[in-house]
C-alpha cells in the first residue's frame, strides 16, 4: 500500500528525508547489492531537497548539492550497515550506457552502498529489481512550495 505525504516547505521535505535516512540507519536489511532508491518527479519537485534531508538523517556533515553537472557525488558514512552514499543525477545522461561507463556495476554490487538516483527513467534497464521508488509531485494549487511525496 502506497503512502502519500504532503510537505509544505523545503524544511518539511528535508525533515521527511532525515526521517527516512534515520530509518535506513536503524534497519538491518539482508542484501546482496547496494540499496538503490529511485527518485521520480519533474524538475524542481524536491528530489535533491529530500536527499539533503536523508544525508542529515545519515549524519553527513557535508553540504549536499545537486550532482546535475558532475552526475555522481559520493559521501562517506560512519555507520554500521553502510559505507558510502551515492547521489546520482541522470538528467544529463543519454541512456544506461553512460552510467555503466561511470562504474555503475561496481557501485551497485557493494551491499554497503546506498544509492539515491534522480531521473531513473533514463537508466531503468539497469536498476536492480528491488529498487525502492519514491515519487515527487509539485502541488500546483498551493501558494507555498508544497509537494506530494509517495512511498511504496
Beta strands, then each sheet from edge to edge (+ up, - down):
strand 1: 3-7
strand 2: 35-41
strand 3: 72-76
strand 4: 84-89
strand 5: 113-118
strand 6: 132-138
strand 7: 147-151
sheet 1: 1+ 7- 6+ 2+ 5+ 4+ 3-
end
